[in-house]
Amino acid sequence: MIVTLTPNPSLDRTVALPGPLIRGGVNRLSGVVVEPGGKGVNVARVLASAGQPATAVLPAAAHDPLLLALDAAASAGSAGSTGSTGSTGSSVLSTRAVTVAAPARVNTAVTEPDGTTTKLNEAGAELGPEEIDAVETALLDVVAASPGAGSEGSEDPDGADARSWAVLSGSLPPGAPADWYARLVRLLRGAAPDLRIAVDTSDAPLAELAAGLPDSAPDLVKPNGEELGQLVGLPADRAMALEEGAVRGELAPVADAARILVDLGIGAVMATLGPAGAVLVTGEGAWHATAPKVPVVSTVGAGDSSVAGYVLADVRGGDEAERLRTAMIYGSAAASLPGTTLPSPSDLPAQGPVVTRLV
């Protein structure tokens, strides 16, 4: 079972423009799509579309429009039905909604025909201390009930390797401490030592996660080039230069920076590098994957789809090269789809990335 946590979920509203954005002018829209969102929700939906059971844990107000959107999205696809409160859902995609006072935020993405995406994200509803405690309890309860969470390499009823993951994704809402992800990693380690944990966040929560190493070390982080540089203490200009250098084929500095984090206890660092693809570093070595050539329509959800692809490949027994390859395939597929559309197996590009071992 895969469990995702989205502390700051959203209704994602994507508006498409027929031409370039006109700042300060009137822009007519060619389309509007509203879907349930938040990074962990997206990861769970991508996994479910691939047939992998997943449970999305999230805070939401009673009768929150977000939960109605989750119902609609599940009913429209093959992932099954999700309910509006409590622990509900099908055998593939389920939700565990923790009731809080305020409804979820609304995030808006403006997409242009050339693939340029402008994101307008609300801060989110503030969570109080009791609500934060309730989210933690719900996450631990779902993990405790998940097959394989306490025994590495155990088998599911079909005989497959039952690896379990917790994916902690996205920004933190107002009221949540910046070190909440670091705390959750430690709590999960104590509750389920063999559980694999991914953290996909940025800014202060990512910095706090790094500050807590090795005690807060997850099994996977997915920074971009600039975030990777910041994590290892590079000045801002050198951090930005990591991704710029990767575009020119200079991958060694990226691998070296990622290896610092691996040496501090993180299981795997998958650094996404835009047109330069991605670099994966673990204790076993380093790999580079090229970016599949697809028309970029919207980048919304591409990073979440990459995380889902990595986890999916790991659950199915893939080695490092296969995990990186699958991550890139799913991320590229998401970028080729309009608005907030998330990829299913039928959307994956026929031409996958080239994966090369660096060391």
C-alpha positions as CSV (number, residue, x, y, z in Angstrom):
1,M,0.0,0.0,0.0
2,I,1.1,3.5,-0.7
3,V,0.0,6.3,1.6
4,T,0.3,10.0,0.7
5,L,0.0,13.0,2.9
6,T,-1.1,16.4,1.5
7,P,-1.0,18.8,4.4
8,N,-2.1,21.8,2.2
9,P,-4.5,20.3,-0.4
10,S,-6.2,22.5,-3.0
11,L,-8.8,22.7,-5.7
12,D,-6.6,23.2,-8.8
13,R,-8.2,25.5,-11.4
14,T,-6.4,25.6,-14.7
15,V,-7.3,28.2,-17.3
16,A,-6.0,27.9,-20.8
17,L,-5.2,30.9,-23.0
18,P,-5.4,30.8,-26.8
19,G,-2.3,32.9,-27.1
20,P,0.4,34.5,-24.9
21,L,-0.6,36.1,-21.6
22,I,-1.3,39.8,-21.9
23,R,-0.2,41.4,-18.7
24,G,-2.5,44.3,-17.7
25,G,-4.9,43.5,-20.5
26,V,-8.0,41.4,-21.0
27,N,-7.3,37.7,-21.6
28,R,-10.0,35.5,-23.1
29,L,-9.9,31.9,-22.0
30,S,-10.1,28.9,-24.3
31,G,-10.8,26.4,-21.5
32,V,-11.2,26.0,-17.7
33,V,-10.6,22.8,-15.8
34,V,-11.1,22.3,-12.0
35,E,-9.7,19.2,-10.3
36,P,-8.7,18.0,-6.8
37,G,-5.1,18.8,-6.2
38,G,-2.2,19.1,-3.9
39,K,1.0,17.1,-4.5
40,G,0.2,14.1,-2.4
41,V,-3.3,13.8,-3.9
42,N,-1.8,13.9,-7.4
43,V,0.7,11.2,-6.5
44,A,-2.1,9.0,-5.2
45,R,-4.2,9.5,-8.3
46,V,-1.4,8.7,-10.7
47,L,-0.6,5.5,-8.8
48,A,-4.3,4.5,-8.7
49,S,-4.6,5.0,-12.5
50,A,-1.7,2.5,-12.9
51,G,-3.6,0.0,-10.7
52,Q,-1.5,0.5,-7.6
53,P,-3.6,0.9,-4.4
54,A,-3.0,4.2,-2.7
55,T,-4.6,6.1,0.2
56,A,-4.6,9.9,0.2
57,V,-4.6,11.5,3.7
58,L,-5.5,15.1,3.8
59,P,-7.2,17.7,6.0
60,A,-10.6,19.0,4.7
61,A,-13.6,20.8,6.0
62,A,-16.9,18.9,6.2
63,H,-18.6,19.0,2.7
64,D,-15.5,20.6,1.3
65,P,-15.7,21.2,-2.5
66,L,-12.3,19.5,-2.7
67,L,-13.9,16.2,-1.5
68,L,-16.7,16.6,-4.0
69,A,-14.1,17.1,-6.7
70,L,-12.3,13.9,-5.5
71,D,-15.5,12.0,-5.8
72,A,-16.1,13.4,-9.3
73,A,-12.5,12.6,-10.5
74,A,-12.7,9.1,-9.2
75,S,-16.1,8.5,-10.7
76,A,-14.9,9.8,-14.1
77,G,-11.9,7.5,-14.1
78,S,-11.1,3.9,-13.3
79,A,-9.7,4.6,-9.9
80,G,-12.9,3.9,-8.0
81,S,-15.0,6.0,-5.7
82,T,-13.8,8.1,-2.9
83,G,-16.0,9.4,-0.1
84,S,-16.3,12.9,1.3
85,T,-15.5,12.2,4.9
86,G,-13.6,9.7,7.0
87,S,-11.9,6.7,5.5
88,T,-13.6,5.7,2.3
89,G,-12.8,4.6,-1.2
90,S,-12.3,1.7,-3.5
91,S,-9.6,-1.0,-3.4
92,V,-7.4,1.2,-5.7
93,L,-7.8,4.8,-4.5
94,S,-9.1,5.8,-1.1
95,T,-9.1,8.9,0.9
96,R,-8.7,9.5,4.6
97,A,-10.1,13.0,5.2
98,V,-9.3,14.7,8.5
99,T,-12.1,17.1,9.4
100,V,-10.8,20.7,9.9
101,A,-12.6,24.0,10.2
102,A,-11.7,25.8,7.0
103,P,-12.1,24.6,3.3
104,A,-9.2,23.9,1.1
105,R,-7.5,26.7,-0.9
106,V,-8.0,27.3,-4.6
107,N,-4.8,27.3,-6.8
108,T,-4.9,28.8,-10.3
109,A,-2.6,27.9,-13.2
110,V,-2.6,29.9,-16.3
111,T,-1.3,27.9,-19.3
112,E,-0.2,29.3,-22.7
113,P,0.0,27.4,-26.0
114,D,3.9,27.2,-25.9
115,G,3.7,25.4,-22.5
116,T,4.4,28.4,-20.3
117,T,2.6,27.9,-17.0
118,T,2.0,30.7,-14.5
119,K,0.9,29.5,-11.1
120,L,-1.1,31.5,-8.6
121,N,-1.2,29.6,-5.3
122,E,-3.1,30.6,-2.2
123,A,-1.4,30.1,1.2
124,G,-4.1,27.7,2.4
125,A,-6.3,27.5,5.5
126,E,-4.6,27.7,8.8
127,L,-4.4,24.5,10.9
128,G,-4.6,24.7,14.7
129,P,-2.6,22.5,17.0
130,E,-5.4,20.0,17.5
131,E,-5.9,19.7,13.8
132,I,-2.2,19.1,13.2
133,D,-2.3,16.4,15.9
134,A,-5.4,14.8,14.2
135,V,-3.6,14.7,10.8
136,E,-0.6,13.0,12.4
137,T,-2.8,10.5,14.1
138,A,-4.7,9.7,10.8
139,L,-1.4,9.2,8.9
140,L,0.0,6.9,11.5
141,D,-3.3,4.9,11.7
142,V,-3.4,4.4,7.9
143,V,0.3,3.4,7.9
144,A,-0.3,0.9,10.7
145,A,-3.2,-0.7,8.7
146,S,-1.2,-0.9,5.5
147,P,0.0,-4.3,4.3
148,G,3.8,-4.5,4.3
149,A,4.5,-1.4,6.4
150,G,6.2,-3.3,9.1
151,S,8.0,-6.0,7.2
152,E,10.4,-5.3,4.4
153,G,10.1,-7.8,1.6
154,S,6.9,-9.4,2.8
155,E,4.5,-10.6,0.2
156,D,1.0,-9.5,-0.7
157,P,-1.8,-12.0,-1.3
158,D,-0.9,-12.2,-5.0
159,G,2.7,-13.1,-4.1
160,A,4.3,-9.8,-5.1
161,D,6.8,-7.9,-3.0
162,A,4.8,-5.8,-0.6
163,R,6.9,-2.7,-0.3
164,S,5.0,0.2,1.4
165,W,5.7,3.9,1.0
166,A,4.6,7.1,2.7
167,V,4.8,10.1,0.4
168,L,4.8,13.4,2.2
169,S,4.2,16.1,-0.4
170,G,3.7,19.8,-0.9
171,S,3.8,23.1,0.9
172,L,2.8,23.3,4.6
173,P,-0.4,25.3,5.5
174,P,-0.3,28.3,7.8
175,G,-0.1,27.2,11.4
176,A,2.1,24.1,10.7
177,P,5.7,24.3,12.0
178,A,8.4,24.4,9.3
179,D,9.9,21.2,10.6
180,W,6.7,19.2,10.4
181,Y,8.0,17.0,7.7
182,A,11.1,16.3,9.7
183,R,9.0,15.4,12.7
184,L,6.7,13.2,10.6
185,V,9.7,11.2,9.2
186,R,10.9,10.5,12.7
187,L,7.4,9.5,13.8
188,L,7.0,7.2,10.9
189,R,10.4,5.6,11.4
190,G,9.4,4.8,15.0
191,A,6.0,3.4,14.0
192,A,7.1,1.4,10.9
193,P,10.9,1.0,10.6
194,D,10.7,-0.7,7.2
195,L,8.4,1.8,5.7
196,R,9.9,3.8,2.8
197,I,9.4,7.5,3.0
198,A,9.5,10.1,0.2
199,V,9.4,13.9,0.9
200,D,8.7,16.3,-1.9
201,T,8.7,19.9,-0.7
202,S,10.6,23.2,-1.0
203,D,11.7,26.3,0.8
204,A,11.7,26.3,4.6
205,P,10.2,22.8,5.1
206,L,13.0,21.3,2.8
207,A,15.6,23.3,4.7
208,E,14.4,22.1,8.0
209,L,14.4,18.5,6.7
210,A,18.0,18.9,5.8
211,A,18.8,20.5,9.1
212,G,17.5,17.5,10.9
213,L,19.7,15.0,9.1
214,P,20.4,12.1,9.7
215,D,17.4,11.6,12.1
216,S,15.0,13.1,9.6
217,A,16.4,11.3,6.5
218,P,13.8,10.0,4.1
219,D,14.3,7.3,1.5
220,L,13.7,9.8,-1.4
221,V,13.8,13.5,-2.0
222,K,13.2,15.2,-5.4
223,P,14.8,18.6,-5.5
224,N,15.4,20.6,-8.7
225,G,18.9,21.8,-9.4
226,E,18.6,25.0,-7.5
227,E,17.0,23.4,-4.4
228,L,19.8,20.7,-4.4
229,G,22.4,23.4,-4.3
230,Q,20.7,25.2,-1.5
231,L,20.4,21.9,0.5
232,V,24.1,21.4,0.4
233,G,24.9,25.0,1.3
234,L,26.0,26.5,-2.0
235,P,25.6,30.2,-2.6
236,A,22.5,31.2,-4.6
237,D,24.5,31.8,-7.8
238,R,26.3,28.4,-7.7
239,A,23.0,26.6,-6.8
240,M,21.3,28.0,-9.9
241,A,24.4,27.1,-11.9
242,L,23.9,23.4,-11.2
243,E,20.9,23.1,-13.5
244,E,22.4,25.5,-16.1
245,G,25.6,23.3,-16.2
246,A,23.6,20.1,-16.5
247,V,22.0,21.5,-19.7
248,R,25.5,21.8,-21.1
249,G,26.2,18.2,-20.1
250,E,28.0,19.0,-16.8
251,L,26.4,16.3,-14.6
252,A,29.3,15.6,-12.1
253,P,28.6,18.7,-9.9
254,V,24.9,17.6,-9.6
255,A,25.9,14.0,-8.7
256,D,28.5,15.3,-6.2
257,A,26.0,17.6,-4.5
258,A,23.4,14.8,-4.3
259,R,26.0,12.4,-2.8
260,I,26.5,14.8,0.1
261,L,22.9,14.2,1.0
262,V,23.1,10.5,0.6
263,D,26.2,10.4,2.9
264,L,24.0,12.2,5.4
265,G,21.5,9.4,5.4
266,I,19.0,10.1,2.6
267,G,18.3,6.9,0.7
268,A,18.0,8.4,-2.8
269,V,18.2,11.9,-4.3
270,M,16.5,12.4,-7.6
271,A,17.4,15.8,-8.9
272,T,15.2,17.0,-11.7
273,L,17.0,19.2,-14.2
274,G,14.4,20.4,-16.7
275,P,15.5,19.8,-20.3
276,A,18.7,18.1,-19.0
277,G,16.6,15.2,-17.6
278,A,17.3,14.0,-14.1
279,V,20.1,12.5,-12.0
280,L,19.5,9.8,-9.4
281,V,22.1,9.2,-6.7
282,T,21.9,6.4,-4.1
283,G,24.4,4.5,-2.0
284,E,24.9,2.2,-4.9
285,G,25.9,4.8,-7.5
286,A,24.6,7.6,-9.8
287,W,22.5,7.5,-13.0
288,H,21.4,10.1,-15.5
289,A,18.2,10.0,-17.6
290,T,17.5,12.1,-20.6
291,A,14.2,14.0,-20.9
292,P,11.9,12.2,-23.3
293,K,11.0,14.4,-26.3
294,V,7.3,15.3,-25.8
295,P,5.4,18.5,-26.6
296,V,5.2,20.5,-23.4
297,V,1.6,21.6,-22.9
298,S,1.4,22.1,-19.1
299,T,3.9,21.4,-16.4
300,V,1.3,21.2,-13.6
301,G,1.6,17.8,-11.9
302,A,4.8,16.8,-13.7
303,G,6.9,16.6,-10.6
304,D,4.2,14.7,-8.7
305,S,3.9,12.2,-11.6
306,S,7.7,11.7,-11.5
307,V,7.5,10.8,-7.8
308,A,4.6,8.4,-8.5
309,G,6.6,6.8,-11.3
310,Y,9.6,6.3,-9.0
311,V,7.5,4.8,-6.3
312,L,5.6,2.6,-8.7
313,A,8.8,1.2,-10.2
314,D,10.2,0.5,-6.7
315,V,7.0,-1.3,-5.5
316,R,7.2,-3.5,-8.6
317,G,10.8,-4.4,-7.9
318,G,12.7,-2.1,-10.3
319,D,16.3,-1.3,-9.8
320,E,17.7,2.3,-9.7
321,A,17.8,2.7,-13.4
322,E,14.2,1.4,-13.8
323,R,13.0,3.7,-11.1
324,L,14.6,6.7,-12.7
325,R,13.4,5.7,-16.2
326,T,9.8,5.3,-14.9
327,A,9.9,8.6,-13.1
328,M,11.0,10.4,-16.2
329,I,8.4,8.7,-18.3
330,Y,5.5,9.7,-16.0
331,G,6.8,13.2,-15.5
332,S,7.1,13.8,-19.3
333,A,3.7,12.3,-19.9
334,A,2.2,14.8,-17.4
335,A,3.9,17.7,-19.1
336,S,2.4,16.6,-22.5
337,L,-1.2,16.8,-21.2
338,P,-3.4,19.8,-20.9
339,G,-4.2,21.6,-17.6
340,T,-4.1,19.5,-14.5
341,T,-4.6,16.3,-16.4
342,L,-2.6,13.5,-14.8
343,P,-1.1,10.6,-16.8
344,S,-2.4,7.1,-17.0
345,P,-0.5,4.2,-18.6
346,S,-2.1,4.9,-21.9
347,D,-0.6,8.4,-21.9
348,L,3.0,7.4,-21.5
349,P,5.4,8.3,-24.4
350,A,6.4,5.5,-26.6
351,Q,10.0,6.7,-26.7
352,G,11.4,6.5,-23.1
353,P,14.5,8.2,-21.7
354,V,18.0,7.0,-22.1
355,V,19.4,6.0,-18.7
356,T,23.2,6.0,-18.3
357,R,25.2,5.0,-15.2
358,L,27.5,7.8,-14.2
359,V,29.5,6.0,-11.5
